[in-house]
Amino acid sequence: MFGIFNKKSAAAVFIINLLIALSLWESSFAEPMQVKDDIPMMPLEQYLMGLVELSPLLSTIAAFLTMYLLAGMLIRLSGKHFFAPEQIYFPPFVFVLICSAFPIQKCMNGSYVAALCFMAGLFLLFRVYLNKRIFASIFLAAMFLSLASLFSASAVFLLLILPIALPLLCSPVAWREWVIALCGAALPYLYAFTAIFFSNGDGFILFHRLYDCLFASSDWIFENGRVVEWTYLLYLLLLVVLAMSMLLRGLLTSRVKVKKIHMLFVWTFFIMLAVMAALPSGSMFLLPLMAVPASVLIANFLTLTKYRRLAGFFFFVLVALTYVVQFYSKII
């Protein structure tokens, strides 16, 4: 079943993926969603939303194209670091499914740009493991992870992966690496603080805005009903837990690099899941960020498990639930 996702079937995978995505996005292209502008936003997020508000249709198109840009980055990331050539097109396929499930994700928002920054940070962190320009890679990775939070406040918790990633990918970690990571994480906020200070006279507005964005209650948490959307999230959690159990069983036989990268994805998934579930501002806007580690872990489990029929069943349920979540309001 999963043989179509090999490197020789690139055109077929792209066509099938595009057709599924268009079927899920068709209603959003016909009736583009307008993002509410009465919720607290981070400075760069506010600037971005000011641009997309000019045309809801262009906002939907931009979200669709950005989703595919992220999928393309996943192909590059998985093919270069931890997937065999015959598997590299499956994580992007799962990623597009997850990002296409919820109607709220079908308009451009800060989480898509935050996901781009997150992916850039991952590329740089993996360069640390390869011992390529370690100091510059750590600094830039921390900078991109911090920059993501200026587009989506909840992405500030992505900085938690730095104290996890550095011991995993750069062992032993000297004090210089920690100082460089701290400087990289502080740089975007230093620029933002300075810009706001010279424009408003009070740079601390930035941190008040961050607090408001994190703890302001949002009615965008669930779009069509708690039951079906929580079911979808819990199913993703089930697949990730199964992926984790398979990873634990393969600790002795897997390559060290692959084990470390997958553990980093596991931590990232649970960090974003906790943010989405626990914070008052947590919403499905964060799904692209959570979809990056989730798609890699789920694809790894479905393609490498020895229970092929069961893997096919799990994949079928994922596709079916994606359509159920998408069309829940119309069916009910």
C-alpha positions in Angstrom: 0.0 0.0 0.0 2.7 2.4 0.9 4.9 1.6 -2.1 3.5 4.5 -4.0 5.4 6.9 -1.7 8.8 5.8 -3.0 11.1 8.1 -4.8 10.3 6.7 -8.2 6.6 7.7 -7.8 7.1 11.4 -7.0 4.7 12.6 -9.7 2.0 10.1 -8.6 2.4 11.0 -5.0 2.1 14.7 -5.8 -1.0 14.3 -7.9 -2.8 12.2 -5.3 -1.8 14.5 -2.5 -2.9 17.6 -4.5 -6.3 16.1 -5.3 -6.9 15.1 -1.7 -5.9 18.6 -0.5 -8.0 20.3 -3.1 -11.0 18.2 -2.1 -10.5 19.3 1.5 -9.8 23.0 0.7 -12.5 23.4 -2.0 -15.1 24.9 0.3 -12.6 27.3 1.7 -11.7 28.6 -1.8 -15.4 29.0 -2.5 -16.1 30.8 0.8 -12.8 32.1 2.2 -12.7 32.5 6.0 -12.0 35.9 7.5 -9.8 35.7 10.6 -11.1 37.6 13.6 -9.0 40.7 14.3 -10.3 41.2 17.9 -7.8 38.8 19.5 -4.4 39.8 20.9 -1.6 39.3 18.4 2.2 39.4 18.5 3.8 42.4 16.5 4.8 40.5 13.4 1.6 38.4 13.5 -0.4 41.6 13.6 1.5 43.0 10.6 0.9 39.7 8.7 -2.8 39.7 9.4 -3.1 43.3 8.3 -1.8 42.1 4.9 -4.0 39.0 4.5 -7.1 40.9 5.6 -7.0 42.8 2.3 -8.4 39.7 0.5 -9.7 36.5 2.3 -9.3 34.5 -1.0 -5.6 35.5 -1.3 -5.2 34.6 2.4 -6.6 31.1 1.7 -4.3 30.7 -1.3 -1.3 31.9 0.7 -2.1 29.4 3.4 -2.4 26.6 0.9 0.9 27.4 -0.8 2.7 27.8 2.5 1.4 24.4 3.6 3.0 22.9 0.5 6.2 24.8 1.0 6.4 23.3 4.5 5.7 19.9 3.0 8.5 20.4 0.5 10.9 21.3 3.4 9.8 18.1 5.1 10.8 16.1 2.0 14.2 17.7 2.1 14.6 17.2 5.9 13.4 13.6 5.9 15.4 12.6 2.8 18.6 14.1 4.1 18.6 13.0 7.7 16.4 10.1 8.7 14.3 8.5 6.0 15.2 6.0 3.3 14.6 7.2 -0.3 11.5 5.1 -0.7 9.9 6.7 2.4 10.6 10.4 2.0 7.2 11.4 0.4 5.1 9.9 3.2 5.7 12.4 6.0 4.7 15.4 3.7 1.5 13.5 2.7 0.5 13.0 6.4 1.5 16.6 7.1 -0.9 17.9 4.4 -3.7 15.7 5.7 -3.3 17.1 9.3 -3.1 20.7 8.1 -6.2 20.2 5.9 -8.4 18.7 8.5 -9.6 21.8 10.3 -11.4 24.7 8.5 -9.7 27.2 10.8 -6.4 26.3 9.2 -7.5 27.3 5.7 -6.6 31.0 6.0 -3.1 32.5 6.4 -2.1 33.0 10.0 1.0 33.5 12.1 1.3 29.8 12.9 2.3 29.0 9.3 5.2 31.4 9.3 6.1 30.2 12.8 6.2 26.7 11.4 8.6 27.9 8.6 10.8 29.3 11.3 10.6 26.1 13.3 11.6 24.1 10.2 14.6 26.4 9.6 15.6 25.9 13.2 15.4 22.1 12.8 17.7 22.2 9.7 20.2 24.2 11.7 20.0 21.9 14.8 20.7 18.9 12.7 23.8 20.6 11.3 25.0 20.7 14.9 24.9 16.9 15.0 27.0 16.8 11.8 29.6 19.2 13.4 29.1 21.8 10.8 29.7 25.3 12.0 28.4 24.4 15.5 28.4 27.9 17.1 26.7 29.6 14.1 24.2 26.8 13.7 23.2 26.9 17.4 22.9 30.7 17.3 20.8 30.7 14.2 18.6 27.8 15.3 17.8 29.6 18.6 17.2 32.8 16.7 14.6 31.2 14.3 12.9 29.4 17.2 12.6 32.7 19.0 11.5 34.5 15.9 8.6 32.0 15.5 7.0 33.4 18.7 6.8 36.9 17.2 4.4 35.4 14.7 2.6 33.0 17.1 2.9 33.6 20.8 2.5 30.0 21.7 5.6 29.1 19.6 7.7 30.6 22.4 7.5 27.2 24.0 9.5 25.8 21.1 12.5 27.3 22.9 12.1 24.4 25.4 13.5 22.1 22.7 16.9 23.8 22.9 17.8 22.3 26.4 16.5 19.0 25.0 18.2 19.2 21.6 21.6 20.4 22.5 22.5 17.5 24.9 21.0 15.1 22.3 22.8 16.5 19.2 25.9 18.1 20.7 27.3 16.1 23.5 29.0 17.1 25.7 27.6 20.6 25.8 30.0 23.3 27.0 28.9 26.5 28.6 29.7 28.4 25.4 26.9 26.6 23.5 24.4 27.6 26.2 25.5 31.3 26.1 25.3 31.3 22.3 21.8 29.7 22.3 20.7 32.3 24.8 22.0 35.2 22.7 20.4 33.8 19.6 17.0 33.4 21.4 17.3 37.0 22.7 18.1 38.7 19.4 14.6 38.8 17.8 13.1 40.2 21.1 15.9 42.7 21.3 15.1 44.0 17.9 11.4 44.0 18.6 11.9 45.7 21.9 14.0 48.4 20.3 11.5 49.0 17.4 8.6 49.3 19.8 10.5 51.5 22.2 11.4 54.1 19.5 7.8 54.0 18.1 5.8 54.0 21.3 8.3 55.0 24.0 7.7 51.8 26.0 9.4 48.6 24.7 7.9 46.5 27.5 4.6 46.6 25.6 6.1 43.6 23.7 6.2 41.5 26.9 2.7 42.6 27.9 1.5 41.6 24.5 3.2 38.2 24.8 1.4 37.6 28.1 -2.0 38.7 26.7 -1.6 36.5 23.7 -0.7 33.4 25.8 -3.4 33.8 28.4 -6.2 35.5 26.6 -9.3 33.3 26.2 -10.0 32.2 22.6 -13.3 31.1 21.1 -11.3 29.7 18.2 -10.2 26.6 20.1 -12.7 24.3 18.4 -14.4 25.1 15.2 -17.2 22.6 14.7 -17.6 20.7 18.0 -15.5 19.4 20.8 -16.2 15.7 20.4 -15.0 15.3 16.8 -12.0 17.6 17.1 -10.8 16.1 20.3 -11.3 12.6 18.7 -9.0 13.7 15.9 -6.4 15.0 18.3 -6.6 11.9 20.5 -6.2 9.7 17.4 -3.0 11.6 16.4 -1.9 11.1 20.0 -2.6 7.4 19.7 -0.5 7.1 16.5 2.4 9.0 18.1 2.3 6.8 21.2 2.4 3.7 19.0 5.3 5.3 17.1 7.1 5.9 20.4 6.6 2.3 21.5 8.1 1.1 18.2 11.0 3.5 18.7 11.6 2.1 22.2 11.7 -1.5 20.9 14.2 -0.5 18.2 16.6 1.4 20.5 19.2 -1.3 20.2 19.1 -1.7 16.4 18.4 1.8 15.1 21.1 4.3 14.1 22.1 6.7 16.9 21.3 9.7 14.7 17.8 8.5 13.9 17.0 7.7 17.5 18.1 11.2 18.7 16.2 13.0 15.9 13.0 11.0 16.6 13.3 11.7 20.4 13.5 15.4 19.6 10.3 15.1 17.5 8.6 13.3 20.3 9.4 16.0 22.8 8.3 18.7 20.3 4.9 17.0 19.7 4.1 16.7 23.4 5.2 20.3 24.1 2.8 21.6 21.4 0.0 19.3 22.4 0.3 20.5 26.0 0.3 24.1 24.9 -2.8 23.5 22.7 -4.7 21.7 25.5 -3.6 23.7 28.5 -3.3 27.4 27.5 -6.5 29.5 27.3 -5.3 30.8 24.0 -4.5 27.4 22.6 -6.3 26.7 19.4 -6.2 24.8 16.1 -4.1 27.6 14.8 -1.2 25.7 16.3 -1.8 22.6 14.2 0.9 23.3 11.6 3.5 23.4 14.4 2.3 20.2 15.9 1.9 18.6 12.5 5.6 18.8 11.8 6.8 16.3 14.4 3.5 14.3 14.3 3.8 13.7 10.5 7.4 12.4 10.8 6.6 10.1 13.8 3.4 8.7 12.3 5.0 8.2 8.9 7.9 6.3 10.5 5.5 4.1 12.4 3.2 3.3 9.4 6.0 2.6 7.0 8.3 0.5 9.3 5.9 -1.5 11.4 5.8 -5.2 10.6 2.0 -5.3 10.9 1.3 -4.1 7.3 -2.5 -4.6 7.3 -2.9 -2.9 10.7 -0.8 0.0 9.3 -3.1 0.3 6.3 -6.1 0.3 8.6 -4.6 3.1 10.8 -3.8 5.2 7.6 -7.4 4.7 6.3 -8.8 5.8 9.6 -6.6 8.9 9.6 -7.8 9.9 6.1 -11.4 9.2 7.0 -11.2 11.2 10.2 -9.7 14.1 8.3 -12.7 14.2 6.0 -15.1 13.8 9.0 -13.6 16.7 10.8 -13.6 18.8 7.7 -17.3 18.2 6.8 -18.7 17.7 10.4 -20.7 20.9 10.4 -22.3 20.1 7.0 -23.0 16.5 7.9 -24.5 17.3 11.3 
